[in-house]
Amino acid sequence: MKKLMNDVDSILTEALDGFASAHGDIVKLDSEYQYVCRRELTPGKVALISGGGSGHEPLHTGFVGHGMLDAACPGQVFTSPTPNQMLAAAESTHSGNGVLFIVKNYSGDMMNFQMAADMLDIENATVTINDDVAVENSTHTTGRRGVGGTLIVEKILGAASEQGESLAELKMLGDSTNNATASMGVALTSCIVPAAGKPTFEIGPKEMEMGVGIHGEPGRRRVELTSADEIASELTAAIVNDLSLKTDQQVIMLVNGFGGTPLLELYLMANSATKILKARGIRIARYLVGSYVTSLEMAGCSITLTAVDDKLLKLWDAPVHTAALRWGR
């Protein structure tokens, strides 16, 4: 294993220090409770809090800033943050109009965010992200996983919260956006969790894992490596069927790298998916291509589609200024 690190136990702390230094104009770090929050809060808005295990950067810390999150709570690599982190983040960022937690559907995240919500003496609500169609018929304890669609929900809700929507309105919008979003991924290699020092799973040089999770969880099946067009066809078919997309439906498409895939290949996958969707009569209204919801150095990608109307497109286009996502300002 080759990693740029000093010590396994200090990876998160040192990375957060580096992140806070590099983006000090946007965020600040609470070193005691290990959460990142906006340097400048918008008075009177509902506070948006998210988080999860580290190793998925720029999710979630990279999405803290104007037009997205007010705070993000990173846990150790692939490990949920603690309720104390979430509680401290919520208490420091709320401005009297409530707190909305945005939580990926994993058992540890769900349990700890619920504990924080129960302890929080501030009106709050939770939006659960479960966009991964690969585990539709899985025995995974919490059902469908939250993956690339998390970014889209956080962006939509961030814009709506900046416009002054209430906690109840944001909760409804978050749930509806999540229900209009579906993702599926493919892995070409495993990732290596620093504390483990070895690949999470073994995969042959001519194999791929179709439907893999962002922690290296098994997908739908292990198959022989094939062309980008064929991979895109399977991923998009599963998503289109899940969302029951019809001709002329507008979508946002995210082609997301898992950390070990160059942009050259991600844009190639975007091209493959575009051809397939256009042939189905589905209109891609907006694109986002890059590595945004990663799995350390795992090679592979996911495709996410969100069915949108003009309202959601306006929220997507609204200004955002974070470490990892910024436009319109």
C-alpha positions in Angstrom: 0.0 0.0 0.0 1.3 3.4 -0.9 -0.5 6.4 0.7 0.5 10.0 1.2 0.2 10.0 5.0 2.1 10.4 8.3 0.1 8.1 10.5 -3.1 6.2 10.0 -4.6 7.6 13.1 -4.0 11.3 12.1 -5.2 11.2 8.5 -8.5 12.9 9.1 -7.3 15.5 11.5 -4.4 16.5 9.2 -6.6 16.5 6.1 -9.2 18.7 7.8 -6.4 21.2 8.8 -5.2 21.3 5.2 -8.7 21.7 3.9 -9.5 24.6 6.3 -6.2 26.3 5.4 -6.8 26.0 1.7 -10.4 27.3 1.8 -10.3 29.6 4.7 -12.1 32.3 2.7 -15.2 30.0 2.6 -15.1 27.7 5.6 -13.8 27.4 9.2 -13.0 24.3 11.1 -14.1 23.5 14.7 -11.1 21.4 15.8 -12.8 20.3 19.0 -15.8 18.6 17.4 -14.3 18.1 14.0 -16.8 19.7 11.7 -16.5 22.3 8.9 -19.0 25.2 8.7 -19.5 28.3 6.6 -17.4 31.2 7.5 -20.3 33.6 6.7 -23.8 32.3 7.5 -26.9 33.7 5.9 -29.1 35.1 8.7 -32.6 33.8 9.0 -32.2 30.7 6.7 -32.8 27.1 7.6 -29.4 25.5 8.4 -28.4 22.5 6.2 -26.2 19.9 7.9 -24.8 16.8 6.3 -21.9 14.4 6.8 -20.6 10.9 6.6 -17.4 8.9 6.6 -14.3 10.4 5.1 -12.9 9.0 1.9 -15.6 10.4 -0.4 -14.1 13.8 -0.8 -15.2 16.4 -1.9 -18.4 15.1 -0.4 -19.4 16.5 2.1 -16.9 19.2 3.3 -16.3 20.4 -0.2 -19.9 21.4 -0.5 -20.0 23.7 2.5 -20.6 27.3 1.4 -23.0 29.7 -0.1 -25.8 27.9 -2.0 -25.2 24.5 -0.4 -24.4 23.3 3.1 -24.0 25.3 6.3 -21.9 22.5 7.9 -20.5 19.1 7.3 -19.5 16.5 9.8 -16.8 14.0 8.6 -16.2 10.8 10.4 -13.1 8.6 10.1 -12.6 6.8 6.7 -15.9 5.1 5.8 -17.2 5.5 9.4 -20.1 7.6 10.5 -19.5 10.9 12.3 -20.7 11.0 15.9 -23.9 12.6 17.2 -21.8 15.1 19.2 -20.3 16.4 15.9 -23.8 16.8 14.4 -25.2 18.4 17.5 -22.4 20.9 17.7 -22.6 21.8 14.0 -26.3 22.3 14.2 -26.1 24.5 17.3 -23.4 26.7 15.8 -25.1 27.3 12.4 -28.8 27.6 13.1 -30.4 31.0 13.1 -33.8 30.4 14.6 -35.6 28.8 11.6 -34.7 25.2 12.1 -32.2 22.6 11.0 -32.4 20.2 8.1 -30.2 17.1 8.2 -29.3 15.5 4.9 -28.4 11.9 5.5 -27.2 9.1 3.2 -29.0 5.8 3.8 -26.4 3.8 5.7 -27.2 2.3 9.1 -24.4 4.1 11.0 -25.3 7.5 9.5 -29.0 7.0 10.0 -28.6 6.0 13.7 -26.2 8.8 14.6 -28.0 11.6 12.8 -31.3 10.4 14.5 -29.6 10.5 17.9 -28.4 14.1 17.2 -31.9 15.1 16.0 -33.4 13.7 19.2 -30.9 15.6 21.4 -31.2 18.9 19.5 -33.4 21.4 21.2 -34.1 23.1 17.9 -36.9 22.3 15.4 -35.4 19.9 12.8 -36.2 17.5 10.1 -34.3 14.9 8.0 -34.1 14.1 4.3 -32.8 10.6 3.6 -30.9 10.0 0.4 -31.4 6.5 -1.2 -30.7 6.9 -4.9 -28.7 3.7 -5.6 -30.8 1.5 -7.8 -28.2 -1.3 -7.7 -29.5 -2.6 -4.3 -33.2 -2.5 -5.2 -33.6 -6.1 -4.3 -30.7 -6.3 -1.8 -30.8 -7.5 1.7 -28.8 -4.5 2.8 -30.1 -3.6 6.2 -31.3 -0.1 5.4 -32.3 -0.6 1.8 -31.1 1.5 -1.1 -27.8 3.3 -0.4 -27.2 7.1 -0.7 -24.6 7.8 -3.4 -24.1 10.4 -6.1 -27.6 11.8 -5.9 -26.6 13.3 -2.5 -24.8 16.1 -4.4 -27.8 17.0 -6.4 -30.1 17.0 -3.4 -27.7 19.2 -1.4 -27.4 21.6 -4.3 -31.2 21.9 -4.8 -31.9 22.3 -1.1 -29.0 24.8 -0.7 -30.4 27.1 -3.3 -33.9 26.8 -1.9 -32.7 27.6 1.6 -30.9 30.7 0.4 -34.2 31.9 -1.0 -35.8 31.6 2.4 -37.9 28.5 2.1 -39.2 27.1 5.4 -38.1 23.9 7.1 -41.3 22.1 6.1 -40.9 23.3 2.5 -37.3 22.2 2.3 -38.2 18.8 3.8 -40.8 18.3 1.1 -38.5 19.5 -1.6 -35.7 17.3 -0.5 -37.9 14.2 -0.4 -39.3 14.9 -3.8 -35.9 15.5 -5.3 -34.5 12.3 -3.8 -37.5 10.4 -5.3 -36.7 11.9 -8.7 -33.1 10.9 -8.5 -31.4 7.5 -9.3 -27.8 6.4 -9.6 -25.8 3.3 -10.4 -22.0 2.7 -10.5 -19.4 0.4 -11.8 -16.0 -0.4 -10.2 -12.9 -1.5 -12.2 -10.6 -1.7 -9.1 -11.0 -1.8 -5.3 -10.1 1.0 -2.9 -7.7 0.6 0.0 -8.8 1.8 3.4 -5.7 3.1 5.1 -6.3 1.3 8.4 -6.8 -2.0 6.5 -3.8 -1.6 4.2 -5.2 -4.0 1.6 -7.9 -3.8 -1.1 -11.4 -4.0 0.2 -12.2 -6.7 -2.4 -10.3 -8.6 -5.0 -11.1 -8.2 -8.7 -9.4 -9.6 -11.7 -7.7 -7.5 -14.4 -10.4 -8.2 -16.9 -13.4 -8.0 -14.5 -15.7 -5.2 -13.2 -18.2 -4.9 -10.4 -21.5 -3.7 -11.8 -23.5 -1.8 -9.2 -20.8 -1.3 -6.6 -21.3 0.9 -3.6 -19.2 3.9 -2.6 -17.5 1.9 0.2 -16.6 -1.0 -2.1 -19.8 -3.0 -1.2 -20.6 -5.7 -3.7 -22.7 -4.7 -6.7 -25.3 -6.6 -8.7 -22.8 -9.0 -10.2 -19.2 -9.5 -11.2 -18.8 -9.5 -15.0 -16.2 -9.3 -17.7 -14.9 -5.9 -18.6 -16.7 -4.5 -21.6 -16.9 -1.3 -23.7 -17.9 2.1 -22.3 -21.0 2.1 -24.5 -22.2 -1.2 -23.0 -21.4 -0.1 -19.5 -23.3 3.2 -20.0 -26.2 1.2 -21.5 -26.6 -1.0 -18.5 -26.3 1.9 -16.0 -28.7 4.2 -17.8 -31.2 1.5 -18.4 -31.4 0.6 -14.7 -31.8 4.3 -13.9 -34.4 5.1 -16.6 -36.5 2.1 -15.6 -36.3 3.0 -11.9 -37.5 6.6 -12.5 -39.9 5.6 -15.3 -38.6 8.4 -17.5 -40.7 9.3 -20.5 -39.9 10.9 -23.8 -39.1 14.6 -23.5 -38.4 14.4 -19.8 -35.6 16.8 -18.8 -32.9 15.5 -16.5 -29.7 16.6 -14.8 -26.9 14.1 -15.5 -24.0 13.6 -13.1 -21.1 11.4 -14.4 -19.2 10.9 -11.2 -15.7 9.4 -10.8 -14.8 7.3 -7.8 -11.3 8.8 -7.3 -9.1 6.7 -9.6 -10.6 7.5 -13.0 -9.3 10.3 -15.2 -11.5 13.0 -16.6 -10.8 11.8 -20.1 -12.7 8.6 -19.3 -15.5 10.3 -17.5 -16.2 12.6 -20.4 -16.1 9.5 -22.7 -18.7 7.9 -20.4 -20.7 11.1 -20.6 -20.7 10.9 -24.3 -21.8 7.3 -24.3 -24.7 8.0 -21.9 -25.7 11.1 -23.9 -26.1 9.0 -27.1 -28.2 6.4 -25.2 -30.5 8.9 -23.5 -31.0 11.0 -26.7 -32.0 7.8 -28.5 -34.7 7.3 -25.8 -35.9 10.9 -26.3 -34.7 12.0 -22.9 -33.4 15.6 -22.7 -30.2 16.3 -20.7 -30.8 19.8 -19.5 -27.6 20.1 -17.4 -24.4 18.1 -17.0 -21.9 17.7 -14.2 -18.8 15.6 -14.9 -16.0 15.0 -12.4 -15.1 13.2 -9.2 -17.4 14.5 -6.6 -18.6 11.5 -4.5 -15.5 9.3 -4.4 -14.3 6.1 -2.8 -10.6 6.8 -2.1 -8.7 5.7 -5.1 -11.2 3.2 -6.6 -11.4 3.3 -10.4 -14.8 3.4 -11.9 -17.7 5.8 -12.1 -21.4 6.2 -11.5 -24.2 7.9 -13.4 -26.9 9.8 -11.7 -30.1 11.2 -13.3 -32.6 13.6 -11.7 -35.9 14.3 -13.4 -36.4 18.0 -13.3 -38.9 20.7 -14.1 -38.2 24.4 -14.6 -38.3 25.1 -10.9 -35.6 22.5 -10.1 -33.5 23.8 -13.0 -33.6 27.3 -11.6 -32.5 26.0 -8.2 -29.7 24.0 -9.8 -28.6 27.1 -11.7 -28.7 29.3 -8.7 -25.3 30.7 -7.4 -23.1 28.4 -5.4 -19.7 29.0 -4.0 -18.0 26.1 -2.2 -14.6 24.5 -2.4 -15.7 21.9 -4.9 -18.7 23.5 -6.7 -19.0 27.1 -7.7 -20.8 29.0 -10.4 -23.0 32.2 -10.7 -21.1 34.4 -8.3 
